[in-house]
């Protein structure tokens, strides 16, 4: 398990894989080792990516509180990218 607890709707950045460096929202916490992530664009809410916790890092942005729809998540992820740039 990671030092900082990753929870449902937290913003994370991928640390490994072909999506390395991309920002996502945690769609589901599966267990102590895995989460599913979505950005509403490449990874939809209906088909989130399963990722090991050691391959993601929580970003210091308040958790997402809106509707879990592709359009809303995509808009929020784009805003988070702008905020961090």
N, C-alpha and C positions, 0 to 999 in steps of 0.2 A: 504494500500500500504506500501511497505517496505521503509526503509530510503534510501537505495542505489537502484537506478533504475536498473532493470534487463531488458536487451535488447536482441534482436535477435542475436544469435551466441555467447553470453557470456558463459563462463564456470561457472557452478554452482555445488554445492554439495547438495545432498538431506539431509534434516534434520529430516524427518519423513517417516514412512512407511517401507515396507520390503526392499526398496532400500536405506535405511538410510546409509549415509556415502559414497555413490557412487558418482562419478563425471560424469556429463553429459554436453551436449551442448544444449542451448535453440534453439529448432527447429522452434518455432513460439510463438509470444506474442498474446494471445487470447484477453485479456482485462486487466483491472486493478487488477483482482483477480487471473487470471490463465495464465499459460504458458504450452507449450508442450516441452518435453525434450527427447533427444536421446543420446545413447552412441555408436551406430553403432554395438553393440554386442547383448545384451539382448533386448534392445529397438532400433529397426531399424528406419531409417528415414521415411519409409513408414507407420510404426505403432508407433508413438511416444507416450509417457506417458503424460497424462494431469495431471498437478500438481498445487496446490495452491501456490501462491507466498510466503505465510508465511511459507511454508514447504521447501523452498529452500533458499540457500545463495550464493550470487555471490562470486567467487574466484578472487583474484587479479592476473589474468593472462590476457594478451591482448586477445580480442575477436578472434574467429576462422575466418580465411579469405579464407579457401580453399573450395574445391568442397563439396557439401552436399551429399556425397555418403556414404554408410555404411562403406566401407573399409577405406576411408579417415578419417571419423569421429572417427572410432575405433582406428586407428593409432594415431591420435592426442590426444584422451582421454588417451590412454596408456602413451603417452609422458608426458602429464600433470600430471598423477599419479606419474611417475618417478621423475618429477621435484619437486613435493611437498613432496616426501618421503625423 
